[in-house]
Amino acid sequence: MPNLEEKRTETIVNINDDNNLLKEMEDKTLKMLNMSKGNILDDEELIQTLNNSKKTSIIIAERLIDAKETEQKIGIARESYRAVANRGSCLYFVVAQLSEIDSMYQFSLNYFSSIFCNVIKNSDKKIRIDVKMSTMIEDITRAVYINVSRG
């Protein structure tokens, strides 16, 4: 999952860079069209700029399609972990409320996050995703129980 998040961040940065490049090319083309005197078909630099803009916009359009596909894959992967995240959220709020019973049961979010992340890191990467999710839910529940029981 961390690799997907890195890919997602990289995709967002690339989309932003591509959009900025398109904007710069549009501005340059409009400026050249505005400054052009006489027949614009005779302006070699303008023609070259327009051709470069067209090629670049085609490349960027293809990258945007790839980026959308990547976003969809990331969304599917993220959604598959939703049940684990829900269990983690429920467990955290239950554990947080234990401090109302006795102050001995005070646990920080960082402590809880470290338990949660350790279970995810130690999960078997080779098993099917549906089996992996149910196993992770059980493992997170067990790990939180063991750690909270120890105090």
Residue pairs with C-beta under 8 A, 6 or more apart in sequence:
1 77
1 78
1 81
1 120
4 73
4 74
4 77
4 78
5 74
7 70
7 74
8 70
8 71
8 74
11 67
11 70
11 71
14 63
14 67
15 63
15 64
15 67
18 60
18 63
18 64
21 56
21 60
22 56
22 57
22 60
25 49
25 52
25 53
25 56
25 57
26 53
28 49
28 53
29 46
29 49
29 50
29 53
32 43
32 45
32 46
32 49
33 40
33 46
36 43
36 46
40 46
41 47
80 129
80 133
81 133
83 133
83 137
84 120
84 133
84 136
84 137
84 140
87 137
87 140
87 141
88 116
88 140
91 112
91 140
91 141
91 144
92 109
92 112
95 105
95 107
95 112
95 144
95 148
96 107
98 105
98 107
98 148
99 105
99 106
99 107
104 151
105 148
105 151
107 148
111 147
112 144
115 140
115 143
115 144
115 147
116 140
118 143
119 136
119 139
119 140
119 143
120 136
122 139
123 132
123 135
123 136
123 139
124 132
124 135
127 135
